[in-house]
């Protein structure tokens, strides 16, 4: 392991405690580094003398750097290619919205411009979902909590981030402890993001879901369901074999009972695979006892990697109508953003540890928390 990031929460806290330095200085240090990203440790004012020598010997202000920034043609999506200290790359995506453009209850929504950041938690992913470009990379390595938090710091230099979604590269709950520590850092000083503005997405890692409410109360949970029956789910998500649908739904029942929060259901629309009317009825039946929001995601083609086609708009709207009309389930259709920069849902991919990603259209992010 290389030099540690000052944003690696457990390491910093442990070293401060070991040296007898008050940990209350840590948020102050973070705030200074965020405002002065090129600073030297000695420039930070009013720290105990022991803190300066500890910082110089053990930590770096950043262990990652922004290699490139790509803006979409419409200007609402920005993709950051972030280089880690081991030479690997991950991607993070900023999505900008104006909440006043939508309507709620027939009236214009309050609010104004805001940004959501889609964060990566791993280099690659071991889940192997067949519709997702990141899965085609295979799994490379987990990110540290500092490398996760640094994505927020880098993005904050470009836009004021209001929401964070863990829907970038990787399966967040397969990097459980680092994700938990990162979320705790983001929801504390100086970031002060409400847990209700942070969403963690998972394919359904049951044992981790069982711990999540206790470790991160108030967090939004999104589940990549993508099929209403186990055999179809296994067909498009090989990892689902380890997490049977019946057991996953039992775990979500317990989670919802304990958390008293809505669960967000992600459902990618694949033509002829999971988008027929009977699939909508099956999904409605599966979710009828839950308090959920279903987010239908138009599939983003991923070139030669893809065996799937995008569902027609007519099919998507019919699917939505069934869930709403028959099952009274709140159902949204995800607005696609960043397709021209391969920053849309499921299009995040880096080809190898030492090769930059090719901008050739390859899958998953966006703002489930937004009230479109």
Secondary structure, DSSP 8 states (H G I E B T S, - for coil): --SEETT-HHHHHHHHHHTT--TTHHHHHHHHHHH-TT--GGGS-S--HHHHHHHHHHEES-S-EEEEEEE-TTSSEEEEEEE-TTS-EEEEEEEEEEGGGSEETTEE-S--EEEEEE---EEE-SS--TT-HHHHT-EEEE--HHHHHHHHHHHHTTS-EEEEEE-SSS-GGGGHHHHHHHHHHHTSTTT---GGGEEEEES--HHHHHHHHHHSTT-EEEEE---SSHHHHHHH-GGGGGS-HHHHHHHHHHHHHHH---EEEEEEEBTTTT-SHHHHHHHHHHHTTS-EEEEEEE----GGG----B--HHHHHHHHHHHHHTT--EEEE-----GGGT-STT-----BTTB----S-------TTS--
